């Protein structure tokens, strides 16, 4: 049996507080601490919240929340809460995890792209940050930003010329960190605006100005001219002056703002033109006092002004848009310096180089004219004029007669004035260009003319003479003078133009002359009229033939009272010739060759003839031979001459004369002869003379004959490239004198074979060149022959040579140890060979040799080519094709590598 005691007195106990439930923690972004909250725990008097991470921090509270401070930024913390009573702590609550606010970003950096004005912002890695926002704020209030999850981003569309403050905020998805420290940077300066240019017309310098823009510390200007000229200007101001721009050019001027780090993104450009260049090659022609000015055009010129500045201070101009103009009304006798200004849209050029000219000299003054009555000469004098290099004296007569003369003196004597005329005399100054001005004309009168056509008619029966004359220009009256052989003179004044003298003495000689008189002068004595009675008969003293002229030289006795004598030669065949003379000799011309003549003489005065003299007989020179013929013997360089018989001739002489005065002749009594030692290509003039023992015949006509052409010389050949085994040879030679046609002969041997000969001949041609096709590897002997109607020349000295070699044949190739062996058969007349490798259409030389083989390292190739050469040129190319392929062999050291032998029948293919 079991028994229970009575219940003891009761004791009250209290258990530990329960662990807090529903613990929650969040970051207070504004305050920067962590707030922890939980539900009320039974039995708890107070609570302690603990955050464990990179450090440990706590907070306590009597309520169900508290704030934990001083946590590290950007860290993850584990938070628990304990409930506490007076004696015990509860178990830890279930933990919660949280992240603190991200740290403030550090090491902020910016880099500006000067070309785009975009800023690249970078920074160090920031704890707790999930993303970042970079914000740039300009001094003009402009704000721009960029967002990124990486450690850099780019801020675009920044304003030019601004200072920006950059801050960076780290974002963690809950809170934003405090902004980073401020980083300052400047954007590229703004491009200059409102650019303007001003051309200084005095200095020809160009001033460029613009508006100042934000951010610019200085400016760089470039001027780029159409002629390629470039110049630069740097300044801290808002204007810059270009002093070295070329004239007459359009310039593109760029202005760029600089700040030491960047230049402005947008460069400002303006086009401007410089002052025109001074016109070049200024020239002027002067016509009296008018200057025609020309010059070369100047670029960018609107108009020109030519200025003439005279040595007397006078100035004249002309303006034009062309390159020439005329300046009229210049002062005479002045030197003018002519220059030209070119005008552009805004300014003129500097003055061009001056061109000096003289205007026409002024007209001379103080012109004085004095006439000499005896000679009818006028002496003209005047004062010297500045600028005159000569003077032209002009006399204009009332009968239309004009006289002019150019002189450098200030005095001139006019010798050929017409008698009895009124003359207007002027003096004109002349310059080098023949320009000048004429003086006021001076009028003067010349002496009366000599009375002319004084005629006397003698009545041989009464011995009375009547005479008359033509009225003389300028005459008021006449003085007639008659003088006989005894010097007895008779004077007669008359205003008529006729007079008479009766009862002349037989055989007496009278000389009659007339003077014309005006108010001041007398004319010279007229031509005299000789009057006398019929003269006595004159006898022939001598007569002979002039052999050179075939004329008769006759002389006789002189008689008183005879004015002249007539000698007559009458031939037995009726041929008659005569001559007259005032003395005792005359020459009778035009005698007929081979004729016998009867000679007589008659004395003659103005009215009467004497009786004939006794006759004498005279033989004329022999007649020249006729029917002259010449036959050239080309074989022995001789000529046979023949001609007809000449009456009265007893012998003949033939002359053969070349153009270079080489004279050949023969002397014979026959009517033919031979001429030896003729030269080729020579024109000969042939003449034959007859001889009668006293005289040689006159030359009637000459006969011209030519010899065969000379042997052609200067033979040359031009060799064309060979084609299809044939080479064209162009043969040329110098012109052979007297040749009309040529023929070319070509002979030779083909490929050194004495049985392979060829012979070619051209047709006759007037050209001095001919073309022949000659086989390759052949020799040639070329000669040229000329001909004309007289005959054919001898062949020229042969020109020898040979053509290009034929293409090599039997080309053999083999490859051994990566060495390519190449051989071929000799090409006749070849002096060396060249082997080429061709790959991808590019040719490279493998070897050059005088042998018939060569070795060369193996190279990449599609074909192998070989040519033969000599002094005549290069043969046609022989070509071998190679197809690259692998060749399988049992041994890598195959002693029998593949080979290929090439004949000339077809292109080869080689496999290896």
C-alpha positions in Angstrom: 0.0 0.0 0.0 1.4 3.2 -1.0 0.8 6.5 0.7 1.4 10.1 -0.5 2.5 12.8 1.8 0.7 16.0 1.9 1.6 18.7 -0.7 4.4 21.1 0.2 4.0 24.7 0.2 4.1 26.1 -3.4 7.2 27.8 -4.9 6.9 30.2 -7.9 9.6 30.2 -10.6 10.0 32.1 -13.8 11.5 30.6 -17.0 13.8 32.4 -19.3 12.3 34.7 -21.8 11.3 33.3 -25.1 13.6 34.0 -28.1 12.3 37.0 -30.1 10.3 36.2 -33.2 9.9 37.8 -36.6 13.1 39.7 -36.4 13.4 42.2 -39.2 16.3 44.7 -40.2 16.4 47.4 -42.7 18.8 50.2 -43.5 17.7 53.8 -42.8 19.1 55.4 -45.9 18.6 58.9 -44.6 20.2 58.3 -41.2 22.8 55.9 -42.3 22.1 53.3 -39.6 20.3 49.9 -39.4 16.9 49.6 -37.7 16.1 46.2 -36.2 12.5 45.2 -35.1 10.9 42.1 -33.6 7.8 40.9 -31.9 7.3 41.1 -28.1 8.8 38.2 -26.3 7.1 36.7 -23.1 9.0 37.3 -20.0 11.4 39.8 -21.5 12.2 43.0 -19.8 14.7 44.3 -22.4 16.3 43.2 -25.6 19.8 43.3 -27.2 20.2 43.3 -31.0 23.6 42.2 -32.3 25.0 42.7 -35.9 28.0 40.6 -36.7 30.1 41.3 -39.9 33.5 42.9 -40.4 32.9 44.3 -37.0 30.3 43.7 -34.2 27.8 46.3 -33.1 24.8 46.1 -30.7 21.9 48.1 -29.6 19.5 47.6 -26.6 16.0 48.6 -26.1 13.0 48.0 -23.8 10.8 48.2 -26.8 10.6 45.9 -29.9 13.1 47.9 -31.9 16.4 49.6 -31.8 19.0 51.2 -34.2 22.5 49.8 -34.7 25.0 52.4 -35.7 28.6 52.5 -36.9 28.3 49.5 -39.2 30.9 49.4 -42.0 29.6 50.5 -45.5 29.1 48.0 -48.2 29.2 45.0 -45.8 26.8 42.0 -45.1 25.9 41.6 -41.5 24.1 38.8 -39.6 21.6 40.2 -37.1 20.2 38.4 -34.1 18.1 39.5 -31.1 18.1 38.2 -27.4 15.4 38.8 -24.9 16.5 39.6 -21.3 14.8 39.5 -17.9 16.3 40.2 -14.6 18.2 37.0 -14.5 18.5 35.4 -17.8 18.9 35.9 -21.5 16.8 34.1 -24.0 18.2 32.1 -26.8 19.2 34.0 -29.9 16.4 34.7 -32.3 16.6 33.3 -35.8 19.2 35.5 -37.6 18.5 37.7 -40.5 21.1 38.9 -43.1 21.3 42.5 -44.5 23.7 44.7 -46.5 24.7 48.1 -45.3 24.7 51.2 -47.5 27.4 51.0 -50.2 30.6 52.9 -49.7 31.3 56.4 -51.1 33.1 55.9 -54.5 36.8 56.8 -54.5 39.6 57.7 -57.0 37.3 59.4 -59.4 38.9 60.3 -62.8 37.8 61.9 -66.0 39.2 61.9 -69.6 37.9 64.2 -72.2 37.6 63.3 -75.9 38.6 66.6 -77.6 37.1 65.5 -80.9 33.6 64.8 -79.6 33.5 66.8 -76.3 32.5 63.6 -74.5 33.9 62.8 -71.0 34.9 59.3 -69.9 34.5 58.9 -66.1 36.2 56.1 -64.2 36.6 55.2 -60.4 37.9 52.5 -58.1 35.7 49.5 -57.2 33.2 50.4 -54.4 32.0 48.0 -51.8 28.3 47.3 -51.9 27.6 49.1 -55.1 25.4 47.4 -57.7 25.4 50.3 -60.1 26.7 53.9 -60.4 25.4 57.2 -61.6 28.0 59.9 -62.7 26.7 63.4 -62.9 28.4 66.4 -64.5 27.1 69.9 -63.8 28.5 72.8 -65.9 29.0 76.4 -64.9 26.3 77.4 -67.3 23.8 75.1 -65.4 23.9 72.3 -67.9 23.7 68.8 -66.4 24.5 65.5 -67.9 24.9 62.0 -66.5 25.6 58.4 -67.3 24.6 55.2 -65.5 26.6 51.9 -65.5 27.2 48.7 -63.6 30.9 48.8 -64.5 33.6 51.1 -63.2 33.4 53.7 -65.9 30.9 55.4 -68.2 30.8 58.1 -70.8 29.0 61.4 -70.4 28.0 62.8 -73.8 26.5 66.0 -75.2 28.6 68.2 -73.0 28.6 71.9 -73.7 31.8 73.4 -75.2 34.0 75.7 -73.2 32.5 74.8 -69.8 34.0 73.8 -66.4 32.1 70.7 -65.2 31.8 69.4 -61.6 31.6 65.6 -61.7 30.2 63.5 -58.8 29.6 59.8 -58.5 26.9 58.0 -56.6 27.0 54.3 -55.9 23.7 52.4 -55.9 23.0 49.1 -54.0 19.3 48.6 -54.9 18.1 50.0 -51.6 20.1 53.1 -50.8 22.2 55.5 -52.7 25.6 56.2 -51.2 26.6 59.7 -50.5 28.0 61.5 -53.5 31.7 61.2 -54.1 34.0 64.2 -53.8 33.7 66.7 -56.7 36.1 66.4 -59.7 36.4 69.4 -62.0 37.3 69.3 -65.7 37.0 71.6 -68.7 35.4 70.7 -72.0 37.0 71.7 -75.4 36.7 75.3 -76.2 33.8 76.5 -78.4 34.5 77.2 -82.0 34.9 80.8 -83.0 31.8 82.4 -84.5 31.0 85.4 -86.7 34.3 85.3 -88.4 35.0 88.3 -90.6 37.8 89.3 -92.8 38.9 92.8 -93.8 41.5 93.5 -96.6 43.7 96.6 -95.9 44.0 98.2 -99.3 47.0 100.2 -98.3 49.2 97.3 -96.8 47.4 94.5 -98.8 47.3 92.6 -95.4 44.2 90.7 -94.4 42.7 91.1 -90.9 40.6 88.2 -89.6 38.3 88.8 -86.6 35.8 86.7 -84.6 33.7 86.6 -81.4 35.3 85.3 -78.3 33.9 82.0 -77.2 33.9 80.1 -73.9 36.9 78.1 -73.0 39.4 79.5 -75.5 42.8 80.5 -74.2 44.3 81.3 -77.7 43.4 80.8 -81.4 45.2 79.2 -84.3 44.4 80.4 -87.8 45.4 78.7 -91.1 45.1 80.4 -94.5 45.1 77.9 -97.5 45.4 79.5 -100.9 44.3 78.2 -104.3 47.9 78.2 -105.4 48.9 75.8 -102.6 50.3 78.5 -100.3 49.6 77.9 -96.6 50.4 80.2 -93.7 49.6 80.3 -90.0 48.8 82.9 -87.3 48.6 82.3 -83.5 47.0 84.8 -81.2 45.3 85.2 -77.8 43.2 88.0 -79.1 40.1 87.8 -81.2 41.8 89.1 -84.4 44.9 88.3 -86.4 46.5 89.9 -89.3 48.0 87.9 -92.3 50.8 89.9 -93.9 52.2 87.2 -96.2 49.2 86.1 -98.3 49.8 85.8 -102.0 48.1 88.3 -104.2 45.3 87.4 -106.6 44.3 84.3 -104.6 41.2 82.9 -102.9 42.1 81.7 -99.4 40.1 79.4 -97.1 40.8 80.7 -93.6 40.1 78.4 -90.6 40.0 79.6 -87.0 40.4 77.1 -84.2 40.1 77.8 -80.5 42.7 76.2 -78.2 42.8 75.8 -74.4 46.1 74.0 -73.9 44.5 70.5 -73.9 42.0 70.6 -76.7 41.0 72.5 -79.7 37.5 73.5 -80.6 35.4 70.7 -82.1 33.9 72.9 -84.8 36.5 74.8 -86.7 35.1 77.9 -88.3 36.0 78.5 -92.0 35.6 81.6 -94.2 36.7 82.3 -97.7 38.4 85.6 -98.7 40.3 87.0 -101.6 43.5 88.9 -101.5 44.3 92.1 -103.5 45.1 91.5 -107.1 48.7 91.0 -108.2 50.2 93.9 -110.1 49.8 93.2 -113.8 52.9 91.7 -115.4 54.6 92.3 -118.8 53.3 95.8 -119.2 54.1 97.0 -122.7 53.0 99.9 -124.7 53.1 101.0 -128.4 53.0 104.7 -129.2 51.2 106.2 -132.2 52.0 109.9 -132.2 50.5 110.9 -128.8 48.3 107.9 -128.3 49.6 104.9 -126.2 48.2 101.4 -126.7 48.9 99.6 -123.4 48.8 95.8 -123.0 49.5 93.5 -120.0 49.0 90.0 -118.8 45.8 89.3 -116.9 45.8 89.2 -113.1 43.7 86.6 -111.3 40.6 87.8 -109.4 40.7 91.2 -111.2 37.6 93.2 -112.0 39.1 96.0 -113.9 42.5 97.7 -114.7 43.6 101.3 -114.8 46.7 102.2 -116.9 48.4 105.5 -115.9 50.9 107.4 -118.0 53.0 109.9 -116.1 54.9 112.4 -118.3 58.3 114.0 -117.6 56.5 117.3 -117.8 54.1 116.3 -115.0 51.2 115.5 -117.2 49.2 112.4 -116.2 46.6 110.5 -118.3 44.8 107.2 -117.6 42.5 104.7 -119.2 40.4 102.0 -117.5 39.1 98.7 -118.8 38.1 95.2 -117.8 40.2 93.8 -120.6 44.0 93.5 -120.7 44.6 96.4 -123.0 43.4 100.0 -123.3 44.4 103.2 -125.2 45.6 106.4 -123.5 45.0 109.3 -126.0 46.1 113.0 -126.0 49.5 112.6 -124.4 51.9 115.5 -124.7 54.4 115.5 -127.6 58.2 115.2 -127.0 57.7 113.7 -123.6 58.8 110.5 -121.9 56.0 108.7 -120.2 56.3 106.0 -117.6 53.3 103.7 -118.0 52.1 101.5 -115.2 48.9 99.5 -114.5 46.8 98.9 -111.4 44.6 95.9 -111.1 41.3 96.3 -109.2 39.6 93.5 -107.4 36.2 93.5 -105.7 37.6 95.6 -102.7 41.1 96.7 -103.4 43.6 97.5 -106.0 47.0 95.9 -106.6 50.3 97.6 -106.0 51.5 99.5 -109.0 53.0 97.4 -111.8 56.5 97.9 -113.1 56.6 100.9 -115.3 57.2 100.8 -119.1 58.9 103.9 -120.5 57.9 105.3 -123.9 58.5 108.5 -125.8 55.6 110.3 -127.4 56.0 111.6 -130.9 58.2 114.6 -131.0 56.6 118.0 -131.4 56.5 119.7 -134.7 59.7 121.7 -135.4 59.5 125.5 -135.4 61.5 128.3 -137.3 61.4 126.4 -140.6 63.5 128.5 -143.1 63.7 127.8 -146.9 66.3 129.3 -149.3 66.3 128.5 -153.0 69.5 128.6 -155.1 68.4 130.0 -158.6 71.4 128.5 -160.3 70.9 124.9 -159.2 67.2 124.9 -158.2 68.3 123.5 -154.9 66.4 124.5 -151.7 68.1 124.6 -148.3 65.7 123.9 -145.5 66.7 124.5 -141.8 64.7 124.4 -138.5 65.1 124.2 -134.8 65.9 120.9 -133.0 62.9 119.3 -131.2 63.2 117.2 -128.0 62.5 113.5 -128.5 63.1 113.6 -132.2 65.6 111.0 -133.5 65.2 112.2 -137.1 63.3 114.6 -139.3 61.4 114.0 -142.5 61.5 116.9 -144.9 58.7 116.9 -147.5 58.3 119.1 -150.5 55.0 119.1 -152.4 55.1 120.7 -155.8 52.3 122.4 -157.7 52.9 119.8 -160.5 52.3 116.9 -158.1 55.9 116.2 -157.6 56.7 115.1 -154.1 60.1 114.8 -152.4 60.8 113.5 -148.9 64.0 112.7 -147.0 64.8 111.5 -143.5 67.7 113.1 -141.7 69.1 113.4 -138.1 70.4 116.9 -138.8 68.5 120.3 -138.6 69.4 121.2 -142.1 68.7 119.6 -145.4 69.3 120.5 -149.0 66.7 119.4 -151.5 68.4 118.6 -154.8 65.6 117.4 -157.1 63.0 120.2 -157.1 61.2 120.7 -160.3 61.8 123.9 -162.1 59.2 126.6 -162.4 57.0 125.2 -159.6 55.6 126.5 -156.4 56.4 124.1 -153.4 54.9 123.7 -150.0 57.7 122.5 -147.7 57.1 120.9 -144.3 59.3 119.3 -141.7 58.0 116.3 -139.7 59.7 115.1 -136.5 60.1 111.3 -136.2 60.8 109.0 -133.2 62.0 105.5 -133.3 58.5 104.3 -134.0 58.2 106.7 -137.0 55.6 108.9 -135.1 55.8 112.7 -135.3 54.2 116.0 -136.1 54.6 118.3 -139.1 55.5 121.9 -139.1 53.5 124.7 -140.7 54.3 124.5 -144.5 56.5 127.1 -146.1 55.8 128.1 -149.7 58.7 128.8 -152.1 59.2 129.2 -155.9 61.9 127.5 -157.9 63.7 129.0 -160.9 62.0 128.8 -164.3 62.5 125.6 -166.3 65.1 125.3 -169.0 63.4 125.9 -172.3 63.0 122.5 -174.0 62.6 121.0 -177.4 64.7 123.7 -179.0 64.3 122.9 -182.7 66.2 124.3 -185.6 65.3 123.8 -189.2 68.0 124.6 -191.8 67.2 125.5 -195.3 70.2 123.9 -197.0 69.6 126.0 -200.2 69.4 129.5 -198.5 71.5 128.8 -195.4 68.8 130.3 -193.2 67.8 128.7 -189.9 64.5 128.9 -188.1 64.3 127.7 -184.5 61.5 127.3 -181.8 61.1 125.9 -178.3 58.3 124.9 -175.8 57.1 127.4 -173.3 59.0 126.9 -170.1 57.2 126.6 -166.7 57.6 129.7 -164.6 59.1 131.9 -167.4 58.1 135.6 -167.8 60.2 136.1 -170.9 63.2 134.5 -172.8 66.8 135.5 -173.7 68.1 133.9 -176.9 71.8 133.6 -177.5 73.4 132.7 -180.9 77.2 132.1 -181.2 79.2 131.1 -184.3 82.6 129.5 -184.4 84.3 132.8 -184.2 82.6 133.5 -180.8 80.5 136.2 -182.2 77.4 136.4 -179.9 73.9 137.7 -180.7 71.4 138.3 -177.9 67.6 138.5 -178.4 64.9 139.2 -175.8 61.5 137.9 -176.6 58.3 136.8 -175.0 57.7 134.5 -178.0 58.9 130.9 -178.4 60.5 131.2 -181.8 63.2 133.2 -183.8 65.1 133.2 -187.1 68.8 133.7 -188.3 69.3 134.2 -192.1 72.3 134.0 -194.3 74.5 131.4 -192.5 78.0 130.7 -193.8 78.5 127.4 -195.6 80.3 125.1 -193.2 79.9 127.6 -190.3 78.9 126.1 -187.0 76.2 128.0 -184.9 75.3 127.3 -181.3 71.9 128.6 -180.2 70.5 128.5 -176.6 67.6 130.0 -174.7 67.2 131.2 -171.1 63.9 131.5 -169.2 63.5 134.4 -166.8 61.0 135.2 -164.0 61.0 138.0 -161.4 63.9 136.6 -159.3 65.8 133.9 -161.2 67.0 132.8 -164.5 66.9 129.2 -165.7 70.0 127.4 -166.7 70.9 127.6 -170.4 68.8 125.4 -172.6 70.2 122.5 -174.5 72.0 124.1 -177.5 70.8 123.9 -181.0 73.7 123.5 -183.4 73.1 124.8 -186.8 75.6 124.8 -189.7 75.8 124.2 -193.4 76.1 120.8 -195.0 79.4 119.3 -193.9 82.2 118.3 -196.2 82.6 114.6 -197.1 84.7 112.6 -194.6 86.9 109.7 -195.7 87.4 106.4 -193.7 90.7 106.2 -192.0 90.4 102.6 -190.7 87.9 99.8 -190.2 88.1 96.4 -188.4 85.9 93.8 -186.8 85.8 93.4 -182.9 85.9 89.6 -182.7 84.4 89.5 -179.2 81.3 91.6 -180.0 81.0 90.9 -183.8 80.9 94.7 -184.4 82.7 96.9 -186.9 84.9 99.6 -185.5 85.0 102.5 -188.0 87.1 105.8 -187.8 87.2 108.8 -190.2 88.4 112.3 -190.7 86.7 115.1 -188.7 85.1 118.0 -190.6 84.1 121.5 -189.4 80.4 122.0 -189.1 79.5 118.4 -188.6 77.3 117.5 -185.6 77.8 113.8 -186.0 78.7 111.1 -188.5 76.8 108.0 -189.7 78.8 105.0 -190.7 76.9 102.3 -192.7 77.8 98.6 -193.3 75.9 97.1 -196.3 76.2 93.3 -196.6 76.4 91.5 -200.0 73.1 89.7 -199.1 71.3 93.0 -198.4 71.9 93.1 -194.6 72.5 96.8 -193.6 73.6 98.3 -190.2 74.8 101.7 -189.2 76.2 103.7 -186.3 76.5 107.4 -185.5 78.9 109.4 -183.5 79.9 113.0 -182.8 83.6 112.2 -182.9 85.7 110.3 -185.4 84.8 106.7 -184.3 81.8 104.6 -183.9 80.9 100.9 -183.6 78.4 99.1 -185.9 76.5 96.4 -184.0 74.4 93.4 -185.1 76.6 92.3 -188.0 75.5 89.1 -189.5 78.0 86.3 -189.0 80.0 85.1 -192.0 79.0 88.2 -194.1 81.2 90.5 -196.3 80.2 94.2 -195.7 80.7 97.5 -197.7 81.5 100.4 -195.3 80.8 104.2 -196.0 80.6 107.3 -193.8 78.3 110.4 -194.0 78.8 113.7 -192.0 75.5 115.0 -190.6 74.3 118.1 -188.9 70.9 119.0 -187.6 69.5 119.5 -191.1 71.9 118.2 -193.8 74.1 115.3 -194.7 77.3 115.2 -196.6 77.9 112.9 -199.6 79.1 109.3 -198.9 82.8 108.5 -198.4 84.8 106.0 -200.4 83.8 102.4 -199.6 85.9 99.9 -197.6 85.2 96.0 -197.3 85.0 94.1 -194.0 84.5 90.4 -193.1 82.2 89.6 -190.1 83.1 86.9 -187.5 82.3 83.3 -188.5 78.9 81.9 -187.6 78.6 79.6 -184.5 78.3 75.9 -185.4 74.8 74.5 -185.4 73.3 71.1 -184.9 75.4 70.4 -181.8 74.9 66.9 -180.4 76.5 65.0 -177.5 76.6 61.3 -176.8 77.8 60.1 -173.3 79.7 56.8 -173.1 79.0 55.7 -169.5 81.4 52.8 -169.7 84.6 54.9 -170.2 83.4 58.3 -168.9 83.7 60.0 -172.2 81.5 62.1 -174.6 81.4 62.3 -178.4 80.6 65.9 -179.7 79.5 66.7 -183.2 78.2 69.8 -185.0 77.4 71.3 -188.4 79.9 73.1 -190.7 80.3 76.9 -190.3 81.1 79.0 -193.5 84.4 80.9 -193.3 85.6 78.7 -190.4 89.0 77.0 -190.7 89.0 75.3 -187.2 86.7 74.6 -184.2 87.1 74.5 -180.4 84.6 72.7 -178.1 84.3 73.5 -174.4 82.7 71.2 -171.8 82.1 73.1 -168.5 80.8 71.6 -165.2 78.9 73.6 -162.6 81.9 73.6 -160.3 84.1 75.2 -163.1 85.8 72.0 -164.1 86.6 72.8 -167.7 87.3 70.2 -170.5 87.9 71.1 -174.2 89.1 69.9 -177.6 90.5 71.7 -180.6 89.9 70.4 -184.2 89.5 71.2 -187.8 86.8 68.5 -188.1 83.2 68.8 -187.0 83.4 66.3 -184.1 85.7 65.4 -181.2 85.9 63.3 -178.0 85.9 64.6 -174.4 87.5 62.3 -171.8 87.5 62.0 -167.9 83.9 62.9 -167.2 82.6 62.7 -163.6 79.5 61.0 -162.4 76.4 63.0 -161.5 77.6 66.1 -163.1 75.7 68.6 -165.4 78.0 69.8 -168.3 77.4 72.9 -170.4 78.7 72.3 -173.9 79.6 75.0 -176.4 81.4 75.0 -179.7 83.2 78.0 -181.4 84.3 78.4 -185.1 87.6 80.3 -186.0 88.3 82.0 -189.3 91.9 82.8 -188.7 91.1 86.2 -187.2 88.0 85.9 -185.1 86.1 83.3 -183.1 82.4 82.9 -183.5 80.0 84.2 -180.9 78.2 81.7 -178.6 74.9 81.0 -180.1 73.5 78.6 -177.5 74.9 75.9 -175.1 74.0 72.3 -174.8 73.5 70.7 -171.4 74.1 67.0 -170.8 74.3 65.0 -167.6 76.3 61.9 -166.6 75.1 58.9 -164.7 74.4 59.3 -160.9 77.2 58.8 -158.4 77.4 55.6 -156.4 74.9 55.9 -153.5 76.4 56.4 -150.1 75.4 56.5 -146.4 73.6 53.1 -146.5 72.0 52.3 -143.2 69.7 49.6 -141.9 67.1 49.5 -139.1 66.2 46.0 -137.8 62.7 45.3 -136.6 61.8 42.7 -134.0 61.7 39.1 -135.5 58.4 37.5 -136.1 57.7 33.9 -137.3 61.4 33.4 -138.0 61.7 36.5 -140.2 63.2 39.9 -139.4 62.3 43.0 -141.4 65.2 45.1 -142.5 64.6 48.8 -143.4 67.4 49.9 -145.8 67.9 53.6 -146.3 70.6 55.7 -148.1 71.5 59.3 -148.9 70.2 60.9 -152.0 72.6 60.4 -154.9 73.1 63.5 -157.0 71.3 63.4 -160.3 69.7 60.0 -159.5 66.0 59.6 -160.3 65.5 56.0 -159.2 67.3 53.4 -157.0 67.5 49.6 -156.8 68.6 47.6 -153.7 70.2 44.1 -153.9 70.4 41.9 -150.8 72.3 38.6 -150.7 73.2 36.3 -147.9 73.5 32.9 -146.3 70.9 31.3 -144.1 72.0 29.7 -140.7 75.6 29.4 -141.9 74.7 26.8 -144.6 76.7 27.5 -147.8 74.0 25.7 -149.7 71.2 27.9 -148.2 71.7 31.2 -150.1 69.2 33.9 -150.9 69.1 36.9 -153.2 66.6 39.7 -153.1 66.2 42.7 -155.4 63.9 45.7 -155.1 62.1 47.3 -158.0 63.3 50.7 -159.2 62.0 53.4 -156.8 62.4 57.1 -156.3 62.4 56.6 -152.5 65.6 56.4 -150.5 64.4 53.5 -148.4 63.2 49.9 -148.9 62.1 47.0 -146.6 63.1 43.4 -147.0 62.1 40.3 -144.9 65.2 38.3 -144.0 65.3 34.9 -142.3 66.7 34.8 -138.8 70.3 33.6 -138.2 71.2 34.9 -141.7 74.0 37.1 -143.0 73.3 39.9 -145.5 75.2 42.0 -148.1 73.3 45.1 -149.2 74.2 47.3 -152.1 72.3 50.2 -153.8 72.4 51.2 -157.5 71.2 54.6 -158.8 70.0 55.5 -162.3 68.8 58.4 -164.4 68.1 58.8 -168.2 71.8 58.9 -168.9 72.5 55.5 -167.3 73.0 53.3 -164.2 75.7 53.9 -161.6 78.0 51.3 -160.2 76.7 49.4 -157.1 77.6 51.0 -153.7 80.1 49.4 -151.4 78.2 46.5 -149.8 76.9 46.9 -146.2 77.3 43.5 -144.4 75.7 42.2 -141.2 73.4 39.6 -139.9 69.9 39.2 -138.5 68.8 38.2 -135.0 69.3 34.6 -134.1 66.5 32.1 -134.6 64.8 30.8 -131.5 66.9 28.1 -129.7 65.6 24.5 -130.2 65.7 21.1 -128.5 65.3 22.7 -125.0 66.0 20.1 -122.3 65.2 20.4 -118.6 65.9 18.2 -115.7 65.5 18.5 -111.9 68.2 17.0 -109.7 68.6 17.7 -106.0 66.4 20.8 -106.3 68.6 22.1 -109.1 67.1 22.8 -112.5 69.4 21.8 -115.4 68.5 23.5 -118.7 70.2 22.9 -122.1 69.4 23.7 -125.7 70.8 23.5 -129.3 72.9 26.3 -130.6 71.2 29.2 -132.5 73.4 30.3 -135.4 75.0 33.8 -135.0 73.9 33.9 -131.3 76.4 35.5 -129.0 74.6 34.8 -125.7 71.4 33.3 -124.3 69.0 34.5 -121.5 66.7 32.0 -119.7 63.6 33.3 -117.8 61.2 31.8 -115.4 57.6 33.0 -115.7 55.2 32.6 -112.7 51.9 34.3 -112.5 52.7 36.3 -115.6 55.8 37.8 -113.9 59.1 37.2 -115.7 62.4 36.8 -113.8 65.8 36.1 -115.2 67.4 32.7 -114.3 70.7 32.9 -116.2 72.5 34.7 -118.9 75.3 32.7 -120.7 77.3 32.2 -123.9 77.1 28.4 -123.3 74.3 26.0 -124.4 73.3 25.1 -120.9 72.8 26.6 -117.4 72.0 25.4 -113.9 69.8 27.2 -111.5 68.0 26.5 -108.2 64.5 25.3 -108.7 62.0 28.1 -108.5 58.2 28.4 -108.6 57.3 28.7 -112.3 54.6 28.2 -114.9 56.8 28.4 -117.9 60.5 28.7 -118.8 61.4 31.0 -121.7 64.7 31.3 -123.6 65.9 33.9 -126.1 69.1 34.1 -128.1 70.8 37.5 -128.7 73.4 39.1 -130.9 74.1 42.7 -131.9 71.1 42.7 -134.2 68.7 42.1 -131.4 66.8 39.4 -129.6 65.3 36.2 -131.1 61.8 35.1 -130.7 61.0 33.5 -127.3 60.9 29.8 -126.9 58.5 28.8 -124.2 58.2 25.6 -122.0 55.1 25.0 -119.8 55.4 23.3 -116.4 52.4 21.7 -114.6 53.1 21.4 -110.9 52.3 18.0 -109.5 53.6 15.6 -106.9 55.6 12.6 -108.2 55.5 9.4 -106.2 58.8 7.5 -106.1 59.9 4.4 -104.2 62.9 6.3 -102.8 63.2 9.8 -101.7 66.6 9.9 -103.3 65.6 8.7 -106.7 68.7 8.8 -108.9 66.6 9.2 -112.0 64.6 12.5 -111.7 62.1 13.3 -114.3 63.4 15.1 -117.5 61.9 16.8 -120.4 63.2 17.4 -123.9 61.7 20.2 -125.9 61.7 20.2 -129.7 60.3 23.0 -131.7 57.1 21.2 -132.8 54.8 21.9 -129.8 54.8 23.5 -126.3 56.0 21.0 -123.7 54.3 19.9 -120.5 56.6 18.7 -117.6 55.5 16.7 -114.6 57.7 16.3 -111.6 
